[in-house]
Amino acid sequence: MNKIKMSLVAALAAAAATTGANAGALDNILSNPKLDVELRPRYEAVDDSVNKDASALTVRTAVGVKAGLLGVDGLNAQLQAMSVDHFGLVNDYNGLTAGNAAYAVVADPAQTRMTQANISYSADGFTGTFGRKMLTLDNHRFIGNVGWRQMPQTYDLVSAAYNGVENLNLLAAYVSRVNKVVQKTVDTNDILLHASYKVSPELTITAYDYMLASFADHIGIRATGKVKLDAATLKYEAEYAIQNDASLEEGNNGKPNQDATYYKLAVDATASGFTIGAGYELLGEKGSGTNSFNTPLATLHAMNGWADIFLGGTPNEGLEDITFKVGYSAGELGKIVGIYHSYSSDVSNSNGDDDLGSEIDVAYKYKINKGLGLLLKGAWYSAGDASFGKNDVTKYWVMLDYKFHAEL
């Protein structure tokens, strides 16, 4: 592991420990400090049918501290540093940085970053936050932290949230920069508006307007809920959104025309540990606009298959994803889930083709002890019509995740 990066993480851990040891002397600055540590080693293998097979053994090391600030009720500070490192014996992969370009992509290059550094103030149901922060909304389809990758996506922002009315949650945020997963920062000028109201356990209604500068405005409505029956519990989600011309501009990048539509409908039924489900998702074709329906700030790995075939964007012809899911929770023995995806385009391409392939995803999750978990995961994608330029892809993962929390 890179000594410089380890020293940075060690220094932050030592600083946190020192804070705890000298809490009495620092009461006027920091109070009730809490330490969070995560170690996440992972092996990933990729066969993309084009490049050399990739093998990557990487580890995420994260150290974070939260504390009250200056003795003011509701005033808090948060710091988190994260390092991603690989082991020299197993690093034959394209990390989307210099070197190893002949191998398949594993988007986990070695890097170190301050992932969170923010100050917040909470009072009477209101919370204001300034600084760098992870932000996720709803199911991560539009705004996510890409937590699957070893280095997550974070946002430099100013936000205001309000939950002072029972069952009502409001959020407004201005984002000046997005810190992507692969050593890349994107200056932006985005405004995010989000509101949700829980009518009952069976229905929560969410409305949003995500104004992404020089890309598009996302305006949508979402309904989710759980319905308990005699022998089963039904969980559903229904969502509709449109992408309109961008209201905001970043620099001199212009305001492209956009006119695309999004639909999603999914339902799961759970009984006696078993879960079965089906879903339909449509990211519409570009129509008269510049792009098809795309969600550039999403946690895309969680959408449209774990093989990440559509990570580079929705085809101009759009994407229709029909899913079927089967899962079983065996209590202390863990959980297993399998998902089948059938992909097609919204409209046929110039060759009259519309088959974008299919995929099978399987994952097994086991809790070894209170702080340590194991994940075994695989994805098998079979390409459809050759005119879409996709290739068969197989991916495997073996991952351990250890988390430690302490009050200092």
C-alpha positions as CSV (number, residue, x, y, z in Angstrom):
1,M,0.0,0.0,0.0
2,N,1.3,3.4,-0.9
3,K,3.2,4.8,2.2
4,I,2.3,8.4,1.5
5,K,-1.4,7.7,1.3
6,M,-1.3,5.5,4.4
7,S,0.4,8.3,6.3
8,L,-2.4,10.7,5.4
9,V,-5.0,8.3,6.7
10,A,-3.0,7.5,9.8
11,A,-2.5,11.2,10.5
12,L,-6.3,11.8,10.4
13,A,-6.9,8.8,12.7
14,A,-4.2,10.1,15.1
15,A,-5.8,13.5,15.1
16,A,-9.2,12.0,15.9
17,A,-7.7,9.9,18.7
18,T,-5.9,13.0,20.1
19,T,-9.2,14.9,20.0
20,G,-10.7,12.2,22.2
21,A,-7.8,12.1,24.5
22,N,-7.9,15.8,25.1
23,A,-11.6,16.4,24.9
24,G,-11.6,18.2,28.2
25,A,-9.2,20.8,26.9
26,L,-11.1,21.2,23.6
27,D,-14.6,21.5,25.0
28,N,-14.9,25.0,23.7
29,I,-14.1,23.9,20.1
30,L,-15.2,20.3,19.7
31,S,-17.7,18.3,21.7
32,N,-19.0,14.7,21.5
33,P,-16.6,13.7,18.7
34,K,-17.5,10.4,16.9
35,L,-15.1,8.3,14.9
36,D,-16.0,6.2,11.9
37,V,-13.6,3.9,10.2
38,E,-14.2,1.6,7.2
39,L,-11.9,-0.9,5.5
40,R,-13.2,-2.4,2.3
41,P,-11.0,-4.8,0.4
42,R,-12.4,-6.1,-2.9
43,Y,-11.3,-8.4,-5.7
44,E,-12.9,-7.7,-9.1
45,A,-12.5,-9.7,-12.3
46,V,-13.7,-8.5,-15.7
47,D,-13.9,-10.1,-19.1
48,D,-15.3,-7.6,-21.7
49,S,-14.7,-9.8,-24.8
50,V,-12.4,-7.0,-26.3
51,N,-9.6,-6.1,-24.0
52,K,-7.3,-8.2,-21.8
53,D,-9.1,-9.8,-18.8
54,A,-8.8,-7.5,-15.8
55,S,-8.0,-8.4,-12.2
56,A,-8.0,-5.9,-9.4
57,L,-7.4,-6.2,-5.7
58,T,-8.2,-2.8,-4.2
59,V,-9.0,-1.5,-0.7
60,R,-10.9,1.5,0.5
61,T,-9.7,3.0,3.8
62,A,-12.0,5.7,5.2
63,V,-11.6,7.7,8.4
64,G,-14.2,10.2,9.5
65,V,-14.9,12.4,12.5
66,K,-18.1,14.2,13.4
67,A,-18.3,16.6,16.4
68,G,-20.2,19.5,17.8
69,L,-18.6,22.9,17.1
70,L,-17.8,25.8,19.4
71,G,-20.3,24.7,22.0
72,V,-23.2,26.0,20.0
73,D,-26.3,23.7,20.1
74,G,-27.0,22.4,16.6
75,L,-23.6,23.5,15.1
76,N,-21.6,20.5,13.8
77,A,-18.5,19.7,11.8
78,Q,-17.7,16.7,9.7
79,L,-14.4,15.5,8.2
80,Q,-13.7,12.3,6.2
81,A,-10.6,11.3,4.3
82,M,-10.6,8.3,2.0
83,S,-7.8,6.3,0.3
84,V,-8.0,3.8,-2.5
85,D,-5.0,1.5,-3.0
86,H,-4.2,-1.6,-4.9
87,F,-1.8,-4.5,-4.3
88,G,1.0,-4.8,-6.8
89,L,0.5,-8.5,-7.4
90,V,-3.1,-8.1,-8.6
91,N,-3.5,-4.8,-10.5
92,D,-3.9,-5.8,-14.1
93,Y,-6.7,-3.4,-14.9
94,N,-7.5,-0.2,-16.6
95,G,-8.3,2.3,-13.9
96,L,-9.1,5.0,-16.4
97,T,-5.8,6.8,-15.5
98,A,-2.4,6.5,-17.1
99,G,-1.2,2.9,-17.7
100,N,-2.8,-0.5,-18.3
101,A,-5.0,0.7,-21.1
102,A,-4.9,-2.7,-22.8
103,Y,-7.0,-4.2,-19.9
104,A,-10.7,-4.1,-19.2
105,V,-11.9,-1.3,-17.0
106,V,-12.2,-1.4,-13.3
107,A,-12.9,2.2,-12.2
108,D,-11.0,2.1,-9.0
109,P,-7.6,3.8,-9.5
110,A,-5.3,4.4,-6.6
111,Q,-6.1,7.9,-5.1
112,T,-6.6,9.8,-1.9
113,R,-9.2,12.5,-1.3
114,M,-10.9,14.5,1.4
115,T,-14.4,13.1,0.7
116,Q,-16.3,15.1,3.2
117,A,-15.6,18.4,4.9
118,N,-18.6,20.4,6.0
119,I,-20.2,22.5,8.7
120,S,-23.9,22.2,9.4
121,Y,-26.4,23.9,11.7
122,S,-29.7,22.4,12.9
123,A,-32.6,24.1,14.7
124,D,-36.4,23.8,14.8
125,G,-36.5,21.2,12.0
126,F,-34.1,23.2,9.8
127,T,-30.6,22.1,8.8
128,G,-28.2,24.2,6.7
129,T,-25.0,22.6,5.4
130,F,-22.0,24.2,3.7
131,G,-19.0,22.3,2.3
132,R,-18.2,18.9,0.7
133,K,-20.8,16.2,1.4
134,M,-22.1,12.9,0.1
135,L,-25.7,13.4,-1.1
136,T,-28.2,10.8,-2.1
137,L,-31.9,11.3,-3.0
138,D,-34.6,8.6,-3.2
139,N,-33.2,5.5,-5.0
140,H,-30.1,7.3,-6.4
141,R,-31.5,7.3,-9.9
142,F,-30.9,11.0,-10.3
143,I,-28.7,12.1,-7.4
144,G,-26.3,9.5,-5.9
145,N,-22.9,8.9,-4.3
146,V,-21.8,6.0,-6.5
147,G,-21.0,4.2,-3.3
148,W,-20.3,0.9,-5.1
149,R,-17.0,2.3,-6.4
150,Q,-14.1,2.4,-3.9
151,M,-13.9,6.2,-4.2
152,P,-17.5,7.7,-4.0
153,Q,-18.9,10.7,-5.7
154,T,-19.3,13.8,-3.5
155,Y,-20.7,17.3,-3.9
156,D,-19.4,20.8,-3.0
157,L,-22.7,22.5,-2.0
158,V,-24.8,24.8,0.1
159,S,-28.0,23.1,1.2
160,A,-31.1,23.8,3.3
161,A,-33.4,21.0,4.5
162,Y,-36.6,21.2,6.5
163,N,-38.5,18.5,8.3
164,G,-40.3,20.5,11.0
165,V,-43.7,19.3,9.8
166,E,-44.5,15.6,10.5
167,N,-44.0,13.4,7.4
168,L,-42.8,16.3,5.3
169,N,-39.2,16.7,4.0
170,L,-37.9,19.6,1.9
171,L,-34.5,20.1,0.4
172,A,-32.9,22.8,-1.7
173,A,-29.3,22.7,-2.7
174,Y,-26.8,24.7,-4.8
175,V,-24.0,22.5,-6.2
176,S,-20.8,24.3,-7.4
177,R,-18.7,21.2,-8.0
178,V,-19.1,17.4,-8.4
179,N,-16.2,15.2,-7.4
180,K,-16.4,12.2,-9.6
181,V,-15.1,8.7,-8.7
182,V,-12.0,8.7,-11.0
183,Q,-9.8,11.7,-10.0
184,K,-12.0,14.2,-11.7
185,T,-13.8,17.3,-10.5
186,V,-16.5,19.0,-12.6
187,D,-17.3,22.6,-11.9
188,T,-21.0,23.2,-12.2
189,N,-23.9,25.5,-11.4
190,D,-26.7,23.1,-10.4
191,I,-29.8,23.7,-8.3
192,L,-31.6,20.7,-6.7
193,L,-35.1,20.9,-5.4
194,H,-36.7,17.9,-3.6
195,A,-39.9,17.5,-1.6
196,S,-41.5,14.4,-0.2
197,Y,-44.7,13.8,1.9
198,K,-45.6,10.5,3.6
199,V,-49.4,10.3,3.3
200,S,-49.5,6.9,4.9
201,P,-47.3,3.7,5.2
202,E,-48.9,2.8,1.8
203,L,-48.0,6.0,0.0
204,T,-45.2,8.5,0.0
205,I,-45.3,11.2,-2.8
206,T,-42.1,12.9,-4.0
207,A,-41.7,15.7,-6.4
208,Y,-38.4,17.1,-7.7
209,D,-36.7,19.5,-10.0
210,Y,-33.0,19.0,-10.6
211,M,-31.6,21.8,-12.8
212,L,-28.2,20.5,-14.1
213,A,-26.4,23.4,-15.7
214,S,-25.6,23.1,-19.5
215,F,-27.4,19.7,-19.5
216,A,-31.1,19.6,-18.7
217,D,-33.8,20.2,-16.1
218,H,-35.2,17.0,-14.6
219,I,-38.8,17.4,-13.4
220,G,-40.6,14.4,-11.9
221,I,-43.0,12.9,-9.5
222,R,-42.6,9.6,-7.6
223,A,-44.9,7.4,-5.5
224,T,-43.6,4.6,-3.2
225,G,-45.1,2.5,-0.4
226,K,-45.6,-0.8,1.3
227,V,-48.9,-2.7,1.5
228,K,-49.2,-5.5,4.1
229,L,-51.4,-8.4,3.2
230,D,-52.2,-11.5,5.2
231,A,-49.3,-13.6,4.0
232,A,-47.1,-11.1,2.2
233,T,-45.8,-7.5,2.0
234,L,-46.0,-5.6,-1.3
235,K,-43.5,-2.9,-2.0
236,Y,-43.9,-0.7,-5.0
237,E,-42.6,2.4,-6.8
238,A,-44.0,4.4,-9.7
239,E,-42.2,7.3,-11.3
240,Y,-42.5,9.7,-14.2
241,A,-40.0,12.4,-15.2
242,I,-39.2,14.7,-18.1
243,Q,-36.0,16.4,-19.2
244,N,-36.5,19.9,-20.6
245,D,-34.1,22.4,-22.0
246,A,-31.5,23.5,-19.4
247,S,-32.4,26.6,-17.4
248,L,-28.9,27.1,-16.1
249,E,-25.5,27.4,-17.8
250,E,-22.0,26.5,-16.6
251,G,-19.3,28.8,-18.0
252,N,-19.8,29.1,-21.8
253,N,-21.1,25.6,-22.3
254,G,-24.5,26.8,-23.5
255,K,-28.0,25.5,-22.8
256,P,-28.6,22.5,-25.0
257,N,-32.1,21.5,-26.2
258,Q,-33.5,18.5,-24.4
259,D,-36.8,16.7,-24.7
260,A,-36.9,13.2,-23.2
261,T,-39.1,11.2,-21.0
262,Y,-38.7,8.7,-18.1
263,Y,-41.0,6.0,-16.7
264,K,-40.6,3.4,-14.0
265,L,-43.0,0.9,-12.4
266,A,-41.8,-1.9,-10.1
267,V,-43.3,-4.1,-7.4
268,D,-41.9,-6.7,-5.0
269,A,-43.7,-9.3,-2.9
270,T,-42.1,-10.7,0.2
271,A,-43.3,-13.7,2.3
272,S,-41.6,-16.3,4.5
273,G,-38.2,-14.9,3.6
274,F,-38.8,-15.1,-0.2
275,T,-39.0,-12.1,-2.5
276,I,-40.2,-12.0,-6.1
277,G,-40.5,-8.9,-8.1
278,A,-40.8,-7.3,-11.6
279,G,-40.0,-3.9,-13.0
280,Y,-40.2,-1.8,-16.1
281,E,-38.0,1.2,-16.7
282,L,-37.9,3.4,-19.8
283,L,-35.2,6.1,-20.5
284,G,-36.6,7.7,-23.6
285,E,-34.9,8.3,-26.9
286,K,-33.6,11.8,-27.7
287,G,-36.5,12.8,-29.9
288,S,-36.0,16.5,-31.0
289,G,-33.5,17.1,-28.2
290,T,-29.7,16.8,-28.0
291,N,-29.5,13.6,-25.9
292,S,-31.6,10.7,-24.8
293,F,-32.7,10.5,-21.2
294,N,-29.6,10.4,-19.1
295,T,-28.9,10.8,-15.4
296,P,-25.2,11.9,-15.1
297,L,-25.3,12.2,-11.3
298,A,-26.9,8.9,-10.5
299,T,-25.4,5.8,-8.8
300,L,-25.5,4.1,-12.2
301,H,-24.1,0.8,-11.0
302,A,-27.4,0.2,-9.1
303,M,-29.4,0.8,-12.3
304,N,-29.8,-1.3,-15.5
305,G,-27.5,-4.1,-14.5
306,W,-24.3,-4.6,-12.5
307,A,-22.2,-5.2,-15.6
308,D,-22.3,-1.4,-16.2
309,I,-23.0,-1.8,-19.9
310,F,-24.9,1.5,-20.1
311,L,-22.5,3.4,-17.7
312,G,-21.3,5.6,-20.6
313,G,-24.9,6.8,-21.2
314,T,-28.2,5.9,-22.6
315,P,-28.2,5.0,-26.4
316,N,-29.7,7.8,-28.6
317,E,-32.5,5.3,-29.3
318,G,-33.4,5.1,-25.6
319,L,-33.3,2.2,-23.2
320,E,-36.1,-0.1,-22.1
321,D,-35.2,-2.4,-19.1
322,I,-37.6,-5.2,-18.1
323,T,-36.5,-6.9,-14.9
324,F,-37.5,-10.0,-12.9
325,K,-36.1,-10.6,-9.4
326,V,-36.0,-13.6,-7.0
327,G,-34.4,-13.4,-3.6
328,Y,-34.3,-15.3,-0.3
329,S,-33.3,-14.2,3.2
330,A,-32.0,-17.1,5.3
331,G,-31.6,-15.1,8.5
332,E,-28.1,-15.6,10.0
333,L,-27.1,-17.6,6.9
334,G,-27.3,-14.5,4.7
335,K,-29.3,-13.2,1.8
336,I,-29.2,-14.1,-1.9
337,V,-30.8,-12.3,-4.9
338,G,-30.9,-12.9,-8.6
339,I,-32.1,-10.4,-11.2
340,Y,-32.8,-10.9,-14.9
341,H,-32.7,-7.9,-17.3
342,S,-34.1,-7.8,-20.8
343,Y,-32.9,-4.7,-22.7
344,S,-34.3,-3.1,-25.8
345,S,-34.3,0.4,-27.3
346,D,-37.2,2.8,-27.1
347,V,-37.1,3.2,-30.9
348,S,-35.3,1.1,-33.5
349,N,-32.0,2.3,-34.8
350,S,-31.1,3.0,-38.4
351,N,-30.7,-0.7,-39.1
352,G,-34.2,-1.4,-37.8
353,D,-32.7,-3.2,-34.7
354,D,-33.9,-2.8,-31.1
355,D,-32.3,-5.7,-29.1
356,L,-29.8,-4.3,-26.6
357,G,-29.2,-7.7,-25.0
358,S,-29.9,-9.3,-21.6
359,E,-28.2,-9.8,-18.3
360,I,-28.2,-12.0,-15.2
361,D,-27.0,-10.6,-11.9
362,V,-26.6,-12.6,-8.7
363,A,-25.4,-11.5,-5.2
364,Y,-25.0,-13.2,-1.8
365,K,-24.5,-11.1,1.3
366,Y,-23.4,-12.6,4.7
367,K,-22.9,-10.8,8.0
368,I,-19.8,-12.4,9.6
369,N,-20.1,-10.3,12.8
370,K,-21.4,-7.0,14.0
371,G,-18.9,-4.9,12.0
372,L,-17.8,-7.2,9.2
373,G,-19.7,-8.3,6.1
374,L,-19.0,-10.5,3.1
375,L,-20.4,-10.0,-0.4
376,L,-20.1,-12.4,-3.4
377,K,-21.4,-11.0,-6.6
378,G,-21.5,-11.7,-10.3
379,A,-22.9,-10.2,-13.6
380,W,-23.3,-11.9,-17.0
381,Y,-24.3,-9.7,-19.9
382,S,-25.1,-11.1,-23.4
383,A,-25.0,-8.7,-26.3
384,G,-28.0,-8.1,-28.6
385,D,-28.0,-6.7,-32.1
386,A,-24.5,-6.1,-33.3
387,S,-25.4,-2.7,-34.7
388,F,-25.5,-1.3,-31.2
389,G,-21.8,-2.1,-30.7
390,K,-22.1,-4.0,-27.4
391,N,-20.0,-7.0,-26.3
392,D,-20.5,-9.9,-23.9
393,V,-19.3,-9.0,-20.5
394,T,-18.7,-11.1,-17.4
395,K,-17.8,-9.6,-13.9
396,Y,-17.1,-11.2,-10.5
397,W,-16.6,-9.6,-7.1
398,V,-15.5,-10.8,-3.7
399,M,-15.7,-8.1,-1.0
400,L,-15.2,-7.7,2.7
401,D,-16.5,-4.6,4.4
402,Y,-15.5,-3.7,8.0
403,K,-17.0,-0.7,9.8
404,F,-16.1,0.6,13.2
405,H,-17.8,3.4,15.2
406,A,-16.7,5.0,18.5
407,E,-17.4,8.0,20.6
408,L,-14.2,9.6,21.6
